[in-house]
Amino acid sequence: MLSLRLAKVLCVAALALYAALVAIGNITDYWTNFAFVTHILDMDQLPAESHIRWRALTSLTFHHAIYLLIIGTEITIAVLAAAGALAMTRKLKSQAEAFHCAKSRAVTALTLGFLLYEGGFIAVAGEWFGMWQLQAWNGVQSAFRIAVTMLGVLIFIALKDEELPGTPAGGL
């Protein structure tokens, strides 16, 4: 049972690392991914036969605001996931209920991550702004991979934890 708890901690820690690296990349190489955000919101790369260009948002101020919101969300995911992994580590050998309670930050981080990638990138960017139609700027498959990973780990850590052998009743 301890190995399952440790696996949950490590999965959350790996996603904290991933989110941190993505955020750091977006901060240190701001203009590369800003170009991605701009092309998606401008809808300037859509095929000529597409009839959804009226949905475009062409304000550079709005593009920066959306990109900063994405980066802020990535930072929040990284911090909450790291804090969740740390809290879970501290309760690794505790009773099942205490370990379960320690998962709350990780659950929040993974839920937020799923919402960013599924809601933000797949639904809004992919469907509303037509990113799925683009050759060079299509991030739907990458977003799907990340969303499914976040959801998979969320389901895994939400699974009920059993008491560890030798854990005293009522002990934390």
C-alpha positions in Angstrom: 0.0 0.0 0.0 2.9 2.3 0.7 4.1 1.9 -2.9 0.7 3.0 -4.2 0.8 6.1 -2.1 4.3 6.8 -3.2 3.2 6.3 -6.9 0.5 8.9 -6.3 3.0 11.4 -4.9 5.4 10.8 -7.8 2.7 11.2 -10.4 1.7 14.5 -8.9 5.3 15.6 -8.6 5.9 14.8 -12.2 3.0 17.0 -13.3 4.2 19.8 -11.0 7.6 19.6 -12.8 5.9 19.5 -16.2 3.7 22.6 -15.4 6.7 24.4 -14.0 8.8 23.7 -17.1 6.0 24.9 -19.4 5.6 28.1 -17.4 9.3 28.7 -17.3 9.5 28.1 -21.1 6.6 30.5 -21.7 8.2 33.2 -19.5 11.8 32.9 -20.8 10.7 32.5 -24.5 7.6 34.7 -24.3 7.5 35.8 -27.9 7.6 32.3 -29.5 4.4 31.1 -27.8 2.9 34.6 -27.9 3.0 34.2 -31.7 1.0 31.0 -31.3 -1.6 32.7 -29.2 -1.8 35.6 -31.6 -2.3 33.4 -34.7 -5.0 31.4 -32.9 -6.9 34.5 -31.7 -6.4 36.5 -34.9 -7.6 33.4 -36.9 -5.3 34.6 -39.7 -4.1 31.2 -40.6 -7.5 29.6 -41.2 -8.2 28.2 -44.7 -9.9 30.7 -47.0 -13.0 28.6 -47.2 -13.6 28.8 -43.4 -16.6 30.8 -42.4 -15.8 31.4 -38.7 -13.3 34.3 -39.0 -15.9 36.6 -37.5 -15.0 35.1 -34.1 -11.4 36.5 -34.3 -10.1 38.7 -31.5 -7.5 41.0 -33.0 -6.5 43.2 -30.0 -2.8 42.7 -29.1 -3.7 43.9 -25.5 -6.2 41.1 -25.3 -3.7 38.6 -26.7 -1.2 39.6 -24.0 -3.9 39.3 -21.3 -4.9 35.8 -22.5 -1.3 34.7 -22.7 -0.5 36.1 -19.2 -3.6 34.3 -17.9 -2.3 31.0 -19.4 1.1 31.5 -17.9 -0.4 32.4 -14.5 -2.6 29.3 -14.6 0.5 27.2 -15.4 2.4 28.7 -12.5 -0.6 28.1 -10.2 -0.8 24.4 -11.4 2.9 23.9 -10.7 2.8 25.5 -7.2 -0.4 23.7 -6.2 0.8 20.3 -7.5 4.2 20.7 -5.8 2.5 21.7 -2.6 0.1 18.7 -3.0 3.0 16.3 -3.6 4.7 17.7 -0.5 1.6 17.4 1.7 1.0 13.9 0.5 4.7 13.0 1.2 4.3 14.3 4.8 1.3 12.0 5.3 2.7 9.0 3.4 2.8 6.7 6.4 -0.3 8.2 8.1 -3.8 6.8 8.3 -5.7 6.6 5.1 -8.0 9.5 6.0 -5.0 11.8 6.7 -3.3 10.9 3.5 -6.6 11.4 1.6 -7.0 14.9 3.1 -3.4 15.8 2.0 -4.4 15.3 -1.6 -6.6 18.5 -1.8 -4.0 20.8 -3.3 -3.1 18.1 -5.8 -6.7 17.6 -6.8 -7.1 21.3 -7.3 -4.0 21.5 -9.4 -4.9 18.6 -11.6 -8.5 19.9 -12.0 -7.2 23.3 -13.0 -4.7 21.7 -15.4 -7.5 19.6 -17.0 -9.6 22.8 -17.3 -6.8 24.7 -18.9 -6.0 22.1 -21.5 -9.5 20.7 -22.2 -11.5 23.9 -21.7 -9.0 26.5 -22.8 -7.0 24.8 -25.5 -9.3 22.1 -26.9 -12.7 23.8 -26.5 -12.0 27.5 -26.8 -8.9 27.6 -29.0 -9.6 24.3 -30.8 -13.3 24.7 -31.5 -14.2 28.4 -31.1 -11.1 29.8 -32.8 -10.8 26.9 -35.2 -7.3 25.8 -34.2 -8.1 22.2 -35.4 -8.2 23.6 -39.0 -4.6 24.8 -38.9 -1.6 23.0 -40.2 1.3 24.8 -38.5 -0.5 26.1 -35.4 -2.7 23.1 -34.4 -2.1 22.3 -30.7 -5.3 20.3 -30.2 -3.5 16.9 -30.1 -0.9 18.1 -27.7 -3.5 19.7 -25.4 -5.5 16.4 -25.5 -2.5 14.4 -24.5 -1.9 16.7 -21.5 -5.5 16.9 -20.5 -5.8 13.1 -20.5 -2.6 12.8 -18.5 -3.9 15.3 -15.9 -7.3 13.6 -15.8 -5.6 10.1 -15.5 -3.5 11.2 -12.5 -6.5 13.0 -11.0 -8.5 9.7 -11.1 -5.5 7.7 -9.8 -4.9 9.9 -6.8 -8.7 10.1 -6.0 -8.8 6.4 -5.6 -9.5 5.3 -2.0 -6.4 4.6 0.0 -6.3 1.7 2.4 -4.8 1.7 5.8 -1.1 0.7 6.0 -0.3 -2.4 7.9 0.6 -1.5 11.4 -0.8 2.0 11.3 -2.3 2.7 14.8 -6.0 3.4 14.9 -6.6 7.1 15.3 -2.9 7.9 14.8 -1.8 10.5 12.3 
